[in-house]
C-alpha cells in the first residue's frame, strides 16, 4: 500500500473544518446526526464532505482518531514526554508530581470514555473497526505505560502497578457521577502509590 499523498492546503483546511463541525454535531445531536448538518456547520458543500468522507464511518473514524490522538498527546505532554525528544523519557522527576500527572491523565481518560465512547461504538462492525480499535487501544496503553513507568521509576508507584489494570479500572468509572469518579480515583491512587 502506498502512503497517502499530503492534501493541498485548501483541501486540508476543508477536512479540518469538517472534522471540527462533526465533533460539535455528534456531541450535540449524537452520532446518527444528519451529515448535511455537518456540512452546513462547516460551511462546506455536501460534495466536498463526501469527497473527504465517503461514509459516516469514515467521518466517525476521523473524529474519534483525533480525540484519541489529543488524549494521548496530553498524557505524553503531562509526563514531559514527546515523540521528538525521547531522551526526556528517562529523566527522573519528583515522584509525587509524576503520580499527580498520571492521575490527572486517568481523570481525562475517564472523561474521554464517558463522553467519546459513543463515537467508537457507533462504527459499523468490520475488520477495519477491529484494527482501528486495536490501534487506538495500543496508543492509550502506550501513553498510560509511559506515565506509569515515569512515576514508578521515580519511586512514586508500587513495582507491580500495571498500566492496563489502571485503564480497565478507570474505564469502569466512566458511567459514574463525576464527583464519585474523583473519589474512586483517590481510592485507586491510595492503592497503587509506593509506601
C-alpha positions as CSV (number, residue, x, y, z in Angstrom):
1,X,0.0,0.0,0.0
2,X,1.5,3.4,-1.0
3,X,1.5,6.2,1.6
4,X,-1.3,8.8,1.2
5,X,-0.3,12.0,-0.6
6,X,-0.5,15.0,1.6
7,X,-3.6,17.2,1.0
8,X,-3.3,20.6,-0.6
9,X,-3.6,23.4,1.9
10,X,-7.2,24.2,0.9
11,X,-8.3,20.6,1.0
12,X,-6.6,20.1,4.4
13,X,-8.4,23.2,5.7
14,X,-11.8,21.8,4.4
15,X,-11.1,18.4,6.0
16,X,-10.2,20.1,9.3
17,X,-13.4,22.2,9.2
18,X,-15.5,19.1,8.5
19,X,-13.9,17.2,11.4
20,X,-14.4,20.1,13.8
21,X,-18.0,20.6,12.7
22,X,-18.6,16.8,13.0
23,X,-17.2,16.8,16.5
24,X,-19.7,19.5,17.5
25,X,-22.6,18.0,15.7
26,X,-22.0,14.5,17.1
27,X,-21.6,15.8,20.6
28,X,-24.8,17.8,20.3
29,X,-27.1,15.6,18.3
30,X,-25.5,12.1,18.6
31,X,-23.6,10.1,16.1
32,X,-26.7,9.5,13.9
33,X,-27.0,13.2,13.2
34,X,-27.6,14.2,9.6
35,X,-24.3,14.6,7.7
36,X,-25.9,17.6,5.9
37,X,-25.8,19.4,9.3
38,X,-22.1,18.7,9.5
39,X,-21.5,20.2,6.0
40,X,-23.8,23.2,6.9
41,X,-21.9,24.0,10.1
42,X,-18.5,23.6,8.3
43,X,-19.8,25.9,5.6
44,X,-18.7,23.4,3.0
45,X,-20.8,21.7,0.3
46,X,-22.1,18.2,0.7
47,X,-20.0,17.1,-2.3
48,X,-16.8,18.1,-0.5
49,X,-17.9,16.3,2.6
50,X,-18.4,13.1,0.7
51,X,-15.2,13.5,-1.2
52,X,-13.3,13.6,2.1
53,X,-15.5,11.2,3.9
54,X,-17.5,8.8,1.6
55,X,-19.3,7.2,4.5
56,X,-20.5,8.1,8.0
57,X,-18.0,5.6,9.3
58,X,-15.1,7.5,7.7
59,X,-16.2,10.7,9.4
60,X,-16.7,9.0,12.8
61,X,-13.2,7.4,12.4
62,X,-11.6,10.8,11.7
63,X,-13.3,12.5,14.7
64,X,-12.5,9.7,17.1
65,X,-9.0,9.2,15.9
66,X,-8.3,12.9,16.6
67,X,-9.9,12.5,20.1
68,X,-7.6,9.6,20.9
69,X,-4.6,11.5,19.5
70,X,-5.3,14.5,21.6
71,X,-5.8,12.4,24.7
72,X,-2.5,10.6,24.2
73,X,-0.6,13.8,23.3
74,X,-1.9,15.3,26.6
75,X,-0.7,12.3,28.5
76,X,2.8,12.5,27.0
77,X,2.9,16.2,27.5
78,X,1.9,15.8,31.1
79,X,4.7,13.4,31.7
80,X,7.2,15.6,30.0
81,X,7.4,13.1,27.1
82,X,7.0,13.6,23.5
83,X,7.8,11.8,20.3
84,X,10.6,14.1,19.3
85,X,12.7,14.2,22.4
86,X,12.7,10.5,23.6
87,X,15.7,11.1,25.9
88,X,13.4,13.0,28.3
89,X,11.5,9.8,28.9
90,X,14.4,8.6,31.1
91,X,14.7,11.6,33.3
92,X,13.6,11.0,36.9
93,X,11.4,13.7,38.3
94,X,9.5,14.4,41.5
95,X,7.6,11.2,42.4
96,X,4.5,12.9,43.8
97,X,4.3,15.3,40.8
98,X,4.6,12.4,38.4
99,X,1.9,10.4,40.2
100,X,-0.3,13.6,40.1
101,X,0.2,13.8,36.3
102,X,-0.7,10.1,35.9
103,X,-3.9,10.6,37.8
104,X,-4.8,13.8,36.0
105,X,-4.4,11.9,32.8
106,X,-6.5,9.0,34.1
107,X,-9.3,11.5,35.0
108,X,-9.1,12.8,31.4
109,X,-9.2,9.2,30.2
110,X,-12.4,8.6,32.3
111,X,-14.0,11.7,30.7
112,X,-12.9,10.5,27.3
113,X,-14.6,7.1,27.8
114,X,-17.7,8.8,29.2
115,X,-18.0,11.5,26.5
116,X,-16.4,9.9,23.4
117,X,-17.2,6.3,23.7
118,X,-20.3,6.6,21.6
119,X,-18.1,7.6,18.7
120,X,-16.2,4.4,18.8
121,X,-19.2,2.2,19.5
122,X,-21.1,3.8,16.5
123,X,-18.7,2.4,13.9
124,X,-20.0,-0.4,11.8
125,X,-18.6,-3.8,12.8
126,X,-15.8,-4.7,10.3
127,X,-12.2,-5.8,10.2
128,X,-11.3,-2.2,9.8
129,X,-13.1,-1.3,13.0
130,X,-11.2,-4.1,14.9
131,X,-7.9,-2.9,13.5
132,X,-8.7,0.7,14.5
133,X,-9.8,-0.3,17.9
134,X,-6.6,-2.2,18.4
135,X,-4.6,0.8,17.2
136,X,-6.4,3.2,19.5
137,X,-6.2,0.8,22.4
138,X,-2.5,0.4,21.9
139,X,-1.9,4.1,21.8
140,X,-3.7,4.6,25.1
141,X,-1.9,1.7,26.7
142,X,1.4,3.1,25.5
143,X,0.6,6.5,26.9
144,X,-0.5,5.0,30.3
145,X,2.5,2.8,30.3
146,X,4.9,5.7,29.8
147,X,3.2,7.7,32.6
148,X,3.3,4.7,34.9
149,X,7.0,3.9,34.1
150,X,7.9,7.5,34.8
151,X,6.1,7.6,38.1
152,X,7.4,4.1,39.1
153,X,11.0,4.9,38.2
154,X,10.8,8.0,40.4
155,X,9.6,5.8,43.3
156,X,6.0,7.0,43.3
157,X,4.3,3.8,42.4
158,X,4.4,0.2,43.6
159,X,6.5,-2.1,41.4
160,X,3.6,-4.2,40.3
161,X,1.4,-1.4,39.0
162,X,0.2,-2.4,35.5
163,X,-1.0,0.3,33.1
164,X,-3.6,-1.9,31.6
165,X,-5.1,-2.6,35.0
166,X,-5.3,1.2,35.6
167,X,-7.1,1.7,32.3
168,X,-9.6,-1.0,32.9
169,X,-10.4,0.3,36.3
170,X,-10.6,3.9,35.0
171,X,-12.9,2.8,32.1
172,X,-15.2,1.2,34.6
173,X,-15.6,4.6,36.3
174,X,-16.9,6.3,33.1
175,X,-20.6,5.6,34.0
176,X,-20.3,7.2,37.5
177,X,-21.2,10.7,38.5
178,X,-18.1,13.0,38.2
179,X,-18.0,13.6,42.0
180,X,-17.9,9.8,42.5
181,X,-15.1,9.5,39.9
182,X,-12.9,11.9,41.8
183,X,-13.5,9.8,44.9
184,X,-12.8,6.5,43.1
185,X,-9.6,7.9,41.6
186,X,-8.4,8.9,45.1
187,X,-9.1,5.4,46.3
188,X,-7.3,3.9,43.4
189,X,-4.3,6.2,43.9
190,X,-4.0,5.1,47.6
191,X,-3.9,1.5,46.4
192,X,-1.0,2.0,44.0
193,X,1.3,4.6,45.4
194,X,4.5,3.4,46.9
195,X,4.5,3.3,50.7
